[in-house]
Amino acid sequence: MKKVHFIAIGGSAMHNLAIALHRKGYEVTGSDDEIFEPSKTRLKNEGILPKQIGWHPEILDESYESVILGMHARIDNPELIRAQELGLKVYSYPEYLYEQSKDKIRIVIGGSHGKTTITSMILHVMKCAGVETDFMVGAQLEGFDVMVRLSETAKYMVIEGDEYLTSPIDRVPKFHKYHPHTAVISGIGWDHVNVFPTFDSYLEQFRIYVNTIENGGCLIFDNNDLEARKIADNSNVPIYGYDIHKYICEGEDTYIVFNENKIKVQVFGEHNMKNINAAYNVCKQIGISDDVFYEAIASFKGASRRLELLIENKDRNNLIFRDFAHAPSKVVATVKALREQYKEKFLSVIFELHTYSSLSEVFIDHYKHCLDNCDKAVVFYDPHAVAIKKLEMMTDERIVEGFARKDVLVVHSKVELMKVLENLPKENHVCGLMSSGDFNGLTKEDLITMYN
């Protein structure tokens, strides 16, 4: 039995990889200085939750085949130092995913936005088509009990390719490690300014990503994205550009059109019509027929926290959606999708500045006009989040200036936000909550109480 130890096992990707290896028959141990839900319960249910919180280098010995290092761990982590002293092989989780899939056909979905949804669509279609695959995806999907699957039998490996850093001792983007046979770029919008301080340094990561495509592989890209198209045009592999899938809206229903047939889908917005086309092109590469693809995509309900319907009150005609949007391009796409789908409803958007980029004054002007396409715009700006990331506080006036909308309301706490929610329209209303955080602990129960 192979023994693997996880340093910082509580992370979203890390605990899912730990579960996948445990289910594959490996002996898995791990540690972390804090483990939150749902990681804690999921690890406990698998029998691999660390018995004690903290770092315990004494548990490591020569019997371990490898150690997997999470990005949350520091370079001076005592378990990392112990593993290095013992000469154990230390992997980042993307390096380990590659090790587990180096004999498979790898499909990697990269891009600044849409990665999770496109990956989820591909996995949903492959499952409906009966095509076995291993995978790593960044959200919980309906019909899948894990976010990572590893097996000896699957021919394919589908990976959501994040451009953020691999580990504290290997500071390169994760998607440089996967060496895809089929690569996707869903679009490029500058992000992670703490790591890539200029747009060109960010673009360079995608150029390198394309250069990692295996011989005989191909690149699928958003043909409407100028930077993605430039990178594709300068690549040395076959390229396939995709556009917005043809679709029509009838009332609050969305249909994609294929061979003059209307197929009702459960996702909406131009960005999701692009995502469908990206997934279609990937599925075409692995031999899934058009009929099978369109029958399957009709039943796709979306990924967790990706324009997800959280609450619906049919009596009052009210809906609340939540979305992981945080980069400017994501915010624009989500607001546009909600506006287009619910033309007759009052649209409120509450957006949390949560990432390092979004909280940075040097980046705030990139949100100019992002919230223009809604009736009420609220920005949640938590001083605690600013302090954690060791940034300077911005004034409310500076934030309003950054969004270039004079009536933007800036709030700083859950209490303030709850008061705003109380005063939102009680009928014929759509509210979009957008954040990679949680609005200082705002829960679904809070929203049910206030909004219903």
N, C-alpha and C positions, 0 to 999 in steps of 0.2 A: 504494500500500500504506500503510495507517494504521500509525503508530508509537506504541506505548504503552510507558511505563516504569513498573515496579513498585518502589516503595520498601518494603523488607521483603518480598521475594518468597518467602521460605522458609516463611511461615506456611501452615497447613493450607488455609484458604480461599483465600489469596492465590496459592499456587502452582497450585492447581486452576483458578482463574480465568485465570491466565497461560497455562496449557496450553490451556484452552478458546479463548482469543483467538488463540493461535498456530495452532491447528487450523482456526480460521475464516479464516486467511490474513493476520492482522496481523503486523507486525514487532514482536516483543516483546523488551525488555531488562529487566534487573532487578538489584537489589543487596540485600545484607543483611550484618549483622555476624556472623551465624552461620546455617548451614543444616544441619539434621539430617535423618536418614532418617525416612520414605521420600521426603521432598520432594527431597532432593539427587539421588537416582538417577532419580526421575521427571522432574525438570527436565533432567538430563543426557541422558536417553533422547530427550527432545523437542528437544535442541539449544539450550536456552535457559538453561542453568545459568550464572550469572555467572562470568567468567574469574577474578575476584579477589574475595575476601571484603572487605567494608568498603564505605564510602560514597564515591562518585566523582562529585561534582557536575559535573565537567568534561565528562562524556559527554552532558549535557543541552544541547539547543539548540532553536531555533525550529521544527525539523522535526517535533517530537513533537506529536501531536494531543492527548495527555492524559497525565497522571501519576496512578497509583493508589496511594494512601497506606494502608499497613497500620497496624493498631492498635499493633503492636510498636514502630513508629518513634516517636521523641520529637519534640516540637514544635520543637526547635532542630536537627533533622536537616539537615545541610548540603545534601543533595539537595532537600529540601523548600524550603529558603530559596532555592536556585538556581532552582527551578521557579517560585516566586512572583516572583522578580526578572525572569524572562523573560516573565511573564504567562501561563504555561501553565495550562490548566484542570486543577485538582487534584480528583480524586474519591476518596471512600472506596470500598471494594469494593461495599458495598450500593448506593451511589449509582450506581455504574457498572452493576451488575446491572439497576437500574431503567432506565437509559438504553438498555441492550440489549434490554429487554423492554417498553418503554412502549407498543408497538403490539400486544402480546399480551394474552391473558387470563391474569391473574396469580392464582395460588393460593398463599396464604402460611399456613404452619403455625406458629402461635405457642403459647406456654405454657411453664410452668416445667419440665415433664417430658413425655416421650413425643414430642417434636417429630421427632427423627430417625427413630424407628420409624414414625410415621404417614406422614411424607414418603416413607420407603422403601416402605411398603406401597402408597401411591398410585402411585409410579413403577413398581413391579412390576406392578400391575394394568394400568396404562396401556400398558406394554410388551407384556404378554400380549394386550391388546385391540387392539394395533396402532395406538394413538393416539400420534402423534409429539408429543414435548414437550421443551422446554428445561428445565433444572433446576439447582438448587444444593442439595446435601444434605451433612450434616455427618459422614458415615461412608462407607466403601467398601462398595458393594453388589455382591452376586453378580450377574453378568450385565452390569455396568456397569464400564467401565475408567477412568472419571473421576467426580469428585464435582461437576463443573460442566459443563454442556453449553450452548452458545449456537449458534444457527443462524439463517438467514434464513427458513426454511420452517415451523418449528413454530408452531402456533396458540397453544399454551399455554406458560406458564412456572410451574413448581412450585418454591417456595422454602421452605427451612427458616428460619423467622423468629426469629432470636436477639434477646433483649432486652438483650444487653450493648452497650457503647458502639461507635459507628461508627468513629471515628478520633480521634487526639489533638487535631485542630483542629475537630472537630464532635462534641462529647460528648453525643450523643443515641443512644437504642437503634437498632440496625440495622433492626428491623422497622418503624420509623416511616418508612422510606425507600421501601417497596415498593408502597404504595397498592394493596392487593389487590382483586380482584373477588369472590373467595371467601376469607374469613379463618377461621382456626380458633384457638380457645383450648382447649388440651388440659387445662388445670388451672393453678392459681396457688398457688405456695408461695414465700415470701420467699427471695430469693437475692441475691447480689452486694451484700453489705452495705457494701463499700468504696465503692460508687457510689450505692446507694440506702439511706441509713442508717435509714430507717423503713419499716415495711410499707406505709404509705399512699403514700410516695413511689414505692415499687415498683409498687403497684397503679395509680398514676396513669399509668405507662407503658403499661399495657394499655388504660386508658380512651382514651389518645391514639391507640394502635394501631387501636382500633375506629373512631375518628373519621376515620381515613385510608382507610377502605373506600370504593371508588369508587361513584358513583351507580348504582343498579341492582344493587349487590352484596349479599352476605349474610354472616352470621356463623354458624358452626357451633361449638358449645361443649359442654364436659362438664357435663351437667345435674346431676350430683351434687356439683359443686364450687360452694360457696356464693358465693365471690367472683366466679367466672366468670359465674354466673347473675345476680348483681346487675349486673354490667357489661352483660351481654346485655339484661337487662330495661330498662336505661336507654339503649339504643342506638336509632338511628333507621333501622335496616336490618332486613330479614326475618331472623329467628333460628331456628335448628334445634338443639335440645338432643339429646344422645345419652347413652345409658346403657351399662351392661355388656352386651355381646352375649350372648344366651343360649348357654350351653355346658354340657357335661358332661365329667367326668373318668372314665375307665375304666382303672384301674391307673395307669400312667404315661403314658397317651395322653390327649390333649385333643381334643374334637370341638365344633365350633360347630353350632348347630341352626338350620336355616332351612327353613320350610315343612314341618316334621316330618322333614326329612332331616338326617342326621348327616354332617358334613363334617370329616374329620380334618385338623387343622392342625399346623404344626411349631413354633408358638410356644405359650406357656402363661402362666397367671397372669391374675388379674382385670384388671390394668392393660393387658395385651395384648388382652384381650377388649374393653376400652374403645377401645383404639387401632384395632382392626378396625372398630368401629362408626364412629369418626371418619373413617377412610379410606372406608368405605362411603358415608357422607353426602356426602363430597367427590366421589366417583366418580359418584354419582347426579346431582350438579349438572352434570356434563359429559356426561351421557347414556349412561354405561356401564350395561348391563342387569344385573339381579340374577344371572342365570345366568353371565354372563361374569365378574362380580366374584367370585362364590364359587368358580368353577373356578380362577381365578387365585390367590386368597388361600390356597388349599390348598397351593400350591407355594412360598409365601413362607417363606424360611428365617431371616429376621431380618437386622438390620444388624450390622456389625462392632462388637464390644464392647458390644452391647446384649443382655444376658442370653445371651451367646454360649457355646456348649459348646466348651470349650477342649481338654479331655482326657477320654477315657472309657476305663476299663479294665473290660471286660465280665467278665473272669475273676473279678475281685474285687468287681465291682458298685460301682465308684467313678466319680464324675464330678466335674470341676472346671468351673465356669462363671466367666466374667468379665463385669463390667458396669460401665458408665460412671457408675453412680449416685454422686452426691455430696451433693445436697440431701436434707434429711430425708424429704421425701415420696417421693423416688426410692428411698432406702434401705428405707423401710417397704414399698413396693410390691415391690421385688425379693426381700426376705426372705420376705414373705408368699407370693409366687409359688413360690419354691423349697420352702417348707414345705408348701404345698398339693399341689405336684406330686409330692413325694417324702416322703410321710407316714411311711413305714416306715424311712427311712434316718436316720442320724446327720447332722445338719446343722451345719456349721461356717461361720461368716461372718467374713471378714477385711476390714475397712473402713479405708481410708486417709484420714486428714484431710489434704487436699491444697489445696483452694481457699482463697482469702482468707477467705471466710465461715466455712468449717468449722474453720479454724485460729484463729479469733478467740474469745477468752473471752466476749465479749459475745453470741456466737451459739451457743456449745456446748450450752446448755440446750435448744435446739430439737431436739436429738437424743435427748431423753428418751424412753426405751422403744422407740427405733427398732430395737434389736437384741434385743428380748425374745423374739422368735419363732424362736430357733435354740438348738441345744444347746450350742455353744461360740461365744463372741463375742470377737474380737480386734480391737483398734484400733491401727493403725500411725500413729505420730506422729513425723515426721522433723524433728529440730532444724534441719537444713539448709533444709528448706522454710519453716520459721518465720522463719529469718534472711533468706532471699530476699525474703519478703513484709514484712520489717521489723516483725514483731509480737513481743509478749512471750511467752516460754515459759510454758506451763501445766504444773502438776504432774500426775503420773499420777493422783493423788487427785481433782484437779479434773475431769479427763476422765472418770473413773469416775462421779463425781457427775453430770456432764452427761448421761451415758447412762442414769443411774438404774438401773444393774444392777451389783450388788456384785462379781460374778465376772468382769467384763470384764477381759481381759488387755491391757495396753498395752505395745507393743514399739516400738523406736526405730531399728532398722537392719535391713538385709537379713539380716545374720548371725543376729540374734535371731529374725527371722521364720522363717528356715530351720529353726531348732531347734524352733520351734512346729510347723512342718509335719511334721517327723520324728515327732512324738508324736501326730499325728492318727490316728484309726482307720484300719486298713489294709484294711478290707472294709466293704461296705454303707454307704458314706459319700458325702455330697455336700458340696463346698466351694464357697462363693461368694466370689470376690474382687471387691471393689467399690472403684473409684477412678477419678478423672479423671487420675491420674498413673501411676506404674509401680512403686511399692513399692521405690524406691531401686535400680532396675535389675533387679528380679526378672524372669526370662525364662521362656518356656514350657519351655525345656530344663531349667532349674532344677527346675521342677515335675515334669517327667517323671522326672528322676533321683530326686527325693525321694519322689514320691507313688506311682510305679509299682513 
